[in-house]
Amino acid sequence: MKPQRVAVLGATGSIGGSALDVIARHPQRLSASVLAAGRNVDALVALCVQHRPAHAVIADSAAYAALRDGLRSAGLSTRAHAGDEALCALVAGDACDSVVAAIVGAAGLDSTLAAARAGKRLLLANKESLVMAGDLVMAAAREAGACILPVDSEHNALFQCLPDGRLGAAVERLVLTASGGPFRGRDRAALAAITPAQAVAHPKWSMGPKISVDSATLMNKGLEVIEAHHLFGLGNDRIGVVVHPQSLVHALVEYTDGSTLAQLGLPDMRTALAVGFAWPERIASGVPPLDLIAHGRLDFEAPDMDTFACLRLAREALDAGGSAPAVLNAANEVAVSAFLQGRIAFLSIPAIVESALAALPPVEIASLEAAREADAQARHHATRSLSRHARA
Ligand SMILES: NC(=O)c1ccc[n+]([C@@H]2O[C@H](COP(=O)([O-])OP(=O)(O)OC[C@H]3O[C@@H](n4cnc5c(N)ncnc54)[C@H](OP(=O)(O)O)[C@@H]3O)[C@@H](O)[C@H]2O)c1
């Protein structure tokens, strides 16, 4: 059997590292043929030395020469490329069979869509592309026969609890669990002085900075509700959220006969990635089995939607439909980036998102251009509101 050739997009990130770890455990079955990153050339070259892909792509065109020279001086035959167009061409072409879509943010939309349109096996971590243009991505995958394997741990868990990974008539409700983030149990006043270092220190998961802040605001769970809606086709009212601080139960499916199926495992993304690479088979991921006796207890509670307004805003955006989720996502990306740079306070994140949603009434998203336009308008609005929220 020839190894499955995998394009790892966002190779230098947290999911990218986990994906490459699983790939390296199965040299007969998997090989990294394309590695792509944003601008971190040194880390990308180091990964190429380790994994020897045929192609390496850096998004930042200004870094092309550094990538080419770095690969050459490491004695590699890996071909250097730069820019989103080159990445999409490689994703759609013969260089790979599978694509791990793990670029952070709306920047991942074009390559996710290219993989879907080309009918690739698509291991989808980049939830923002579904939030921004879920109908377009899902329609493209359906038309081209692309198989989408959700990598987000909750959606991967739902996929595992559903027969053939698909919703049947007997499913009543999907339930996503949330760790509650580092500030679970605090009230709004206690969130006013939160620093970026406190916000990225997630109690259970080791992740990139943007999704860590999203977990702290609960926006991550809101984005995941929208993601679940697109992946599995259920409405907002049939996608529940339960806070589960141990992060051992990742999601549950409630069936019409009163059964609830859950998927459990340690909080380590390599499980979801191994499922994505091998499904319907199973392969080793490097994640140890779950010792329930050692963990001792599983707790569950309702999310605090008043203190963590982002989850409410995401649900409202899903109900509003059209461009509202794209606006929510773009305003959130601008606000989170400003928060991480120390320019605005933690509580300004929901305020900026809410203001963008109020200012930009939803319009229909029938094309990629319409999604991009909604994204651009929301970024513009959110960027302008930063000065009103600037820290003294
Ligand atoms: N981490 C998790 O456990 C986890 C769980 C579920 C879902 N996800 C989702 O997976 C995605 C990645 O998350 P992460 O935590 O792995 O993020 P991360 O650690 O911040 O890594 C982001 C990756 O994206 C690359 N990148 C950034 N901008 C880019 C651009 N314009 N073009 C191409 N590549 C670009 C970065 O490259 P540079 O290093 O060069 O900047 C890096 O490789 C997000 O959508 C997140 O919501 C993550």
The ligand as a Tripos MOL2 file, in Angstrom:
@<TRIPOS>MOLECULE
LIG
   48    52     1     0     0
SMALL
NO_CHARGES

@<TRIPOS>ATOM
      1 N1         -4.7490   23.8120   19.0620 N.am      1 LIG1
      2 C1         -5.7840   23.0440   19.2510 C.2       1 LIG1
      3 O1         -5.7680   22.1670   20.1450 O.2       1 LIG1
      4 C2         -6.9910   23.1540   18.3940 C.ar      1 LIG1
      5 C3         -8.1280   22.3720   18.6820 C.ar      1 LIG1
      6 C4         -9.2240   22.4440   17.8420 C.ar      1 LIG1
      7 C5         -9.2310   23.2970   16.7370 C.ar      1 LIG1
      8 N2         -8.1310   24.0670   16.4860 N.ar      1 LIG1
      9 C6         -8.1670   24.9610   15.3290 C.3       1 LIG1
     10 O2         -7.0330   24.6720   14.5130 O.3       1 LIG1
     11 C7         -6.5340   25.8700   13.9100 C.3       1 LIG1
     12 C8         -5.0750   26.0500   14.2900 C.3       1 LIG1
     13 O3         -4.9870   26.2260   15.6940 O.3       1 LIG1
     14 P1         -3.5860   26.1400   16.4550 P.3       1 LIG1
     15 O4         -3.9150   26.1740   17.9000 O.co2     1 LIG1
     16 O5         -2.8010   25.0030   15.9020 O.co2     1 LIG1
     17 O6         -2.9330   27.5270   16.0230 O.3       1 LIG1
     18 P2         -1.3840   27.9940   16.1400 P.3       1 LIG1
     19 O7         -0.6450   27.1160   17.0730 O.co2     1 LIG1
     20 O8         -1.4210   29.4480   16.4060 O.co2     1 LIG1
     21 O9         -0.8210   27.7180   14.6640 O.3       1 LIG1
     22 C9         -1.3360   28.4390   13.5660 C.3       1 LIG1
     23 C10        -0.6770   27.9640   12.2980 C.3       1 LIG1
     24 O10        -1.2340   28.7020   11.1990 O.3       1 LIG1
     25 C11        -0.1440   29.2750   10.4480 C.3       1 LIG1
     26 N3         -0.6100   30.5010    9.8190 N.ar      1 LIG1
     27 C12        -0.9750   31.6540   10.4200 C.ar      1 LIG1
     28 N4         -1.3760   32.5540    9.5060 N.ar      1 LIG1
     29 C13        -1.2500   31.9540    8.2940 C.ar      1 LIG1
     30 C14        -1.4990   32.3580    6.9590 C.ar      1 LIG1
     31 N5         -1.9540   33.5870    6.6630 N.pl3     1 LIG1
     32 N6         -1.2760   31.4670    5.9670 N.ar      1 LIG1
     33 C15        -0.7770   30.2310    6.2400 C.ar      1 LIG1
     34 N7         -0.5280   29.7910    7.4740 N.ar      1 LIG1
     35 C16        -0.7530   30.6460    8.4950 C.ar      1 LIG1
     36 C17         0.9480   29.5050   11.4740 C.3       1 LIG1
     37 O11         2.1980   29.6740   10.8370 O.3       1 LIG1
     38 P3          3.4040   30.5410   11.5440 P.3       1 LIG1
     39 O12         3.9130   29.6830   12.6690 O.co2     1 LIG1
     40 O13         4.3900   30.7000   10.4680 O.co2     1 LIG1
     41 O14         2.7780   31.8080   12.0140 O.co2     1 LIG1
     42 C18         0.8400   28.1920   12.2690 C.3       1 LIG1
     43 O15         1.4500   27.1530   11.5730 O.3       1 LIG1
     44 C19        -7.4540   27.0050   14.4040 C.3       1 LIG1
     45 O16        -8.4670   27.2120   13.4860 O.3       1 LIG1
     46 C20        -8.0460   26.4360   15.6980 C.3       1 LIG1
     47 O17        -9.3220   26.9830   16.0000 O.3       1 LIG1
     48 C21        -7.0270   24.0090   17.2880 C.ar      1 LIG1
@<TRIPOS>BOND
     1     1     2 1
     2     2     3 2
     3     2     4 1
     4     4     5 ar
     5     4    48 ar
     6     5     6 ar
     7     6     7 ar
     8     7     8 ar
     9     8     9 1
    10     8    48 ar
    11     9    10 1
    12     9    46 1
    13    10    11 1
    14    11    12 1
    15    11    44 1
    16    12    13 1
    17    13    14 1
    18    14    15 2
    19    14    16 1
    20    14    17 1
    21    17    18 1
    22    18    19 2
    23    18    20 1
    24    18    21 1
    25    21    22 1
    26    22    23 1
    27    23    24 1
    28    23    42 1
    29    24    25 1
    30    25    26 1
    31    25    36 1
    32    26    27 ar
    33    26    35 ar
    34    27    28 ar
    35    28    29 ar
    36    29    30 ar
    37    29    35 ar
    38    30    31 1
    39    30    32 ar
    40    32    33 ar
    41    33    34 ar
    42    34    35 ar
    43    36    37 1
    44    36    42 1
    45    37    38 1
    46    38    39 2
    47    38    40 1
    48    38    41 1
    49    42    43 1
    50    44    45 1
    51    44    46 1
    52    46    47 1
@<TRIPOS>SUBSTRUCTURE
     1 LIG1         1 GROUP 0 **** ****
